[in-house]
Amino acid sequence: MTRKKAEEPDPSLLGGLERSCSRLLGGSPGALQNGGPYASLDGDEDDDDDPIYIQDAGSFEPSTRGNYFRDGTTKIDFVLVWEEKLRPPKKRKAKQPPCEGRPRDRHEQWKRKFLKNLRGAGLLMEKEETLSERKTIHYLKLSVPWDVLVYYAEELCLRAPLQAQPNPDCNSSDEVLRRLRVPNPMYQQVPNKPSDFYTCAFRKSKLDRFLGSDSRDTYFTHTQRHRIVYEILARTVYGKRKHAEVGIERLLNEGIYTAAFPLHEGPFEMPEYEVPGEELNPRQVLYRFWAQWRCWYQYQPLDHIREYFGEKIAIYFAWLGFYTAWLLPAATMGTFVFLAGLVTMGTNTPAQEICESGGQFLMCPLCDTCQTWNISEICPMAKVGYLFDHPGTVFFSVFMSFWAVTFLEYWKRTNATLAHHWDCMDFQEEEERPRPEFAAMAPQMEQNPVTGVKEPYFPARARLSRILTGSMAIVIMLCVVMIFLVSVIMYRGIVSMMMYHTGNTILMTQAGNIANISSTMVNLVLILLMSQVYTSLAEKLTRWEMHRTQTLHEDAFTFKVFIFQFVNFYSSPFYVAFFKGRFVGYPGQYGKLLGMRNEDCGPGGCLIELAQQLFIIMVGKQIVSNIQEFLIPKLKAWRQKRKLARVRGSQISQEPWRWEEDYELIECEGLFEEYLEMVLQFGFITIFVAAFPLAPLFALLNNWVEIRLDAQKFVCEYRRPVAYRAQDIGVWFFILEVLAQISVIINAFLIAFTSDFLPRLLYQYEHDSQLHGYINFTLAYAPQSYVASNRTLCRYKAFRDTSGNYTLFYWKLLAIRLGFIIAFEHVVFFCLRLIDWLVPDVPESLEVKIKRERYLAKQALADNHDVLLTVSPDSPSPASSLSPSSMT
């Protein structure tokens, strides 16, 4: 196996290189053509000349192993990779002359034209190859010269620095600890912190007004260079423009290229010898001060993350860190409420009456073939049930309603600060190009009313019919979830009866718990399996609906998946909270489903069963997700390295080049799954928090692990993604707001109808403030008709008389429950609106900073060259402005 040198032409691509060598290598190959970067982007003419610019290196052997061309000075901004299988010589000789209509030949033609147009756009190119007996891997290195950078910087409205300003490490918790003179273990000094500037939109005509414009090599950041190259790649024509044969994404989908990515800036592994932090490359800085497990309790270096990965990924980690930090008070309060219930468990009068009742209360059989039982047998469960159903849980549900909305309000403030600090506050996505798949499958062409260019078009009426059809498929899948839920309910009933018929006292006593826990674990497996199936189905349905842009496609896909996952994960807890035990009936008139008696709540009540379900589903999903996030990327990377090792063959012992190492990594899978996991977790800790006050604690523990797992994936295991811009977390914030509003309503119904809080409160008001006699009061006598047929006088839990009719206490309690829901919702929603009104979305200090920046931009872009961008001694110091925090 040999590694082909850059000056050697590729026979499959450079058919006419000998005839045009002087033209390709003469003059300034990377200079702009007449007409600017678009000179040859739209050309539909065919040209067999190979467009790849081969750096004229002669016999020069590279001496540097950085992100540079062979000359050691030209930066590599992007790499295109394609693989080519080599045919044996015998087959090659016997092969007939190529036919123009074959896909292979068409792909080669597209590739040649694409590379020709890239050269016409001004990009510098250099190619490397890795050869083996069966396969050749081609690496095309791309670099953007200064003239092209300046042109696209203005077109893409990149921000240019006007004036430097302080960028202190500032965090709200750090400020509090500093004022209290308490050491802050969460703070860490991260080297090479990016500078902060007042900025404005870049203008080529005002280039001399911007800071650092005299240093062409460092003026544009690496992420800005990557963004410009990707913009060129996305706009470049490779076939017929009228057929929307445009852009690298569609070429990747067609399999013409196997990968397109910017390079990582060196290895992430730390040197064996001690190196000062300032001498580490940016990737090593992120690994040492962010991705390592020992950094779990320290602030994230958000500015470094943004500088390396771009705003979209940095915003995600900023939100995740902010959310995790806000979980700390919620977890503390939830743990306190749980411990308070544990301490006061001995004062629970109803549980004491159950434990001391002996054979006083003979209960009716729990199934048609079961025997009567004494209520004293459930003494342990009655005590444990108090942990999840006491006055503290009511307070905690109110607290979490305020917490959720306050968290979202303060995130808006933090998001505004970060968006301004990272120069994307006024960022709006330009007129988006059609998605590659949309362009390939659209049935007709129409003129875009914004750009005036003809582009692929899909009729809105046809899309609406497809959306409605897809909605039917979603409804069918939701029905499948309901079928699985009914199956789990029947499984629970069968297991309970099996436990009752064993004759074992322990199994008979714990039959309900065993059935509930085992059925919940079965339900978790079904949930995870259905999640995989539906995500695949939702992706196909969304693709079939033919949304024009990637944003519309992602939003439609997000809503589909979230609606299904909402029902998939929360249907079982909803059933336990609001339906289980509501349709049981009474002795002699039991309600039945498919021949089986409807489920009743267990000995400890439905709230403890709900807590068990929440614990198993929430924590179980977190454990499975973390195992998948830890193992799957490593398995994919191992498979990729093994495949490439066969190609490298005898050179496996040699140190690979940077582009070869990055090609061995796996493609970045985006942030959709990360956001979805956190949003579902947010629902668990807000919607059903009244039943499971420890949910925020488990979420906090999970998120500490989640941040490091995600950091390691991006730093160590993913190819470097394109640095997309973003000013917020997008549609996910709307979903979080909806969940916060739903949680108020659900918790109100949970306290009113599932908890024993209101029945106990009414009994204390009407009968006994110490709840003496409460158990006897809540147990009704079986009707005389049932006693006559079964010859047993037994009790059951309900507010009914001996005829099976509801008592006056039941109707009073129902009125109080409905009144409580109305009062709870109105008070909480009023307070939430008040918080929304009192907390401005943009901090006052940031508003001053924005005005200062606009003033400086107006001066910088003015035609008066005597304007000085200085801060007068009497003006407020920019350092007093709020700096974005680095949340853990």
ZIDA-V226400 format. One record per backbone hydrogen bond with DSSP energy under -1.0 kcal/mol. CO is the residue of the C=O (numbers start at 0). NH is the residue of the N-H. If there is no record, write none. Layout:
BEGIN
((CO NH) (CO NH))
END
This chain:
BEGIN
((1 130) (3 128) (4 7) (9 12) (9 13) (13 16) (15 19) (19 23) (20 24) (21 25) (27 30) (32 35) (35 38) (54 56) (56 59) (65 67) (66 75) (68 71) (73 68) (77 141) (78 260) (79 139) (80 257) (80 258) (81 137) (83 135) (87 91) (88 92) (89 93) (98 101) (101 105) (102 106) (103 107) (104 108) (105 109) (106 110) (107 111) (108 112) (109 113) (110 114) (111 115) (112 116) (113 117) (114 118) (115 119) (116 120) (117 122) (118 121) (123 142) (125 140) (127 138) (129 136) (133 85) (134 131) (135 83) (136 129) (137 81) (138 127) (139 79) (140 125) (141 76) (141 77) (142 123) (144 148) (145 149) (146 150) (147 151) (148 152) (149 153) (150 154) (151 155) (152 157) (157 201) (159 199) (160 210) (162 197) (170 174) (171 175) (172 176) (173 177) (174 178) (175 179) (176 181) (183 186) (185 298) (195 164) (197 161) (197 162) (199 159) (203 206) (205 208) (206 209) (209 212) (211 214) (214 218) (220 224) (221 225) (222 226) (223 227) (224 228) (225 229) (226 230) (227 231) (228 232) (229 233) (230 234) (231 235) (235 246) (239 242) (239 244) (240 243) (243 245) (244 237) (244 238) (246 250) (247 251) (248 252) (249 253) (250 255) (258 80) (260 78) (263 265) (275 278) (276 279) (280 284) (281 285) (282 286) (283 287) (284 288) (285 290) (286 291) (291 294) (292 295) (294 297) (299 301) (300 304) (301 305) (302 306) (303 307) (304 308) (305 309) (309 313) (310 314) (311 315) (312 316) (313 317) (314 318) (315 319) (316 320) (317 321) (318 322) (319 323) (320 324) (321 325) (322 326) (325 329) (326 330) (327 331) (328 332) (329 333) (330 334) (331 335) (332 336) (333 337) (334 338) (335 339) (336 340) (337 341) (338 342) (339 343) (343 346) (344 347) (346 348) (347 351) (348 352) (349 353) (350 354) (351 355) (356 359) (360 374) (361 794) (362 372) (366 369) (372 362) (373 376) (374 377) (375 378) (377 381) (378 382) (379 383) (380 384) (383 386) (384 387) (389 392) (390 394) (391 395) (392 396) (393 397) (394 398) (395 399) (396 400) (397 401) (398 402) (399 403) (400 404) (401 405) (402 406) (403 407) (404 408) (405 409) (406 410) (407 411) (408 412) (409 413) (410 414) (411 415) (412 416) (413 417) (414 418) (415 419) (416 420) (417 421) (418 423) (419 422) (434 438) (435 439) (436 440) (437 441) (443 456) (445 454) (447 451) (452 447) (454 445) (456 443) (458 462) (459 463) (460 464) (461 465) (462 466) (463 467) (464 468) (465 469) (466 470) (467 471) (468 472) (469 473) (470 474) (471 475) (472 476) (473 477) (474 478) (475 479) (476 480) (477 481) (478 482) (479 483) (480 484) (481 485) (482 486) (483 487) (484 488) (485 489) (486 490) (487 491) (488 492) (489 493) (490 494) (491 495) (492 496) (493 497) (494 498) (495 499) (496 500) (498 501) (503 507) (504 508) (505 509) (509 513) (510 514) (511 515) (512 516) (513 517) (514 518) (515 519) (516 520) (517 521) (518 522) (519 523) (520 524) (521 525) (522 526) (523 527) (524 528) (525 529) (526 530) (527 531) (528 532) (529 533) (530 534) (531 535) (532 536) (533 537) (534 538) (535 539) (536 540) (537 541) (538 542) (539 543) (540 544) (542 545) (547 434) (548 552) (549 553) (550 554) (551 555) (552 556) (553 557) (554 558) (555 559) (556 560) (557 561) (558 562) (559 563) (560 564) (561 565) (562 566) (563 567) (564 568) (565 569) (566 570) (569 573) (570 574) (571 575) (572 576) (573 577) (574 578) (574 579) (578 581) (583 590) (585 588) (590 597) (592 595) (595 592) (598 580) (601 604) (605 609) (606 610) (607 611) (608 612) (609 613) (610 614) (611 615) (612 616) (613 617) (614 618) (615 619) (616 620) (617 621) (618 622) (619 623) (620 624) (621 625) (622 626) (623 627) (624 628) (625 629) (626 630) (627 631) (630 634) (631 635) (632 636) (633 637) (634 638) (635 639) (636 640) (637 641) (638 642) (639 643) (640 644) (641 645) (643 647) (644 648) (647 650) (648 651) (650 653) (656 660) (657 661) (658 662) (659 663) (665 718) (670 674) (671 675) (672 676) (673 677) (674 678) (675 679) (676 680) (677 681) (678 682) (679 683) (680 684) (682 686) (687 690) (691 694) (693 697) (694 698) (695 699) (696 700) (697 701) (698 702) (699 703) (700 704) (701 705) (702 706) (703 707) (704 708) (705 709) (706 710) (707 711) (708 712) (709 713) (710 714) (711 715) (711 716) (712 717) (716 665) (721 723) (723 311) (728 731) (729 732) (730 734) (731 735) (732 736) (733 737) (734 738) (735 739) (736 740) (737 741) (738 742) (740 744) (741 745) (742 746) (743 747) (744 748) (745 749) (746 750) (747 751) (748 752) (749 753) (749 754) (755 759) (756 760) (757 761) (758 762) (759 763) (760 764) (761 765) (762 766) (762 767) (767 770) (770 773) (772 776) (773 777) (777 797) (779 795) (782 786) (783 787) (784 788) (785 789) (786 790) (793 781) (794 363) (795 779) (797 799) (798 806) (800 803) (804 800) (806 810) (807 811) (808 812) (809 813) (810 814) (811 815) (812 816) (813 817) (814 818) (815 819) (816 820) (817 821) (818 822) (819 823) (820 824) (821 825) (822 826) (823 827) (824 828) (825 829) (826 830) (827 831) (828 832) (829 833) (830 834) (831 835) (832 836) (833 837) (834 838) (842 846) (843 847) (844 848) (845 849) (846 850) (847 851) (848 852) (849 853) (850 854) (851 855) (852 856) (853 857) (854 858) (855 859) (856 860) (863 866) (867 869) (871 874) (876 879) (877 880) (886 299))
END
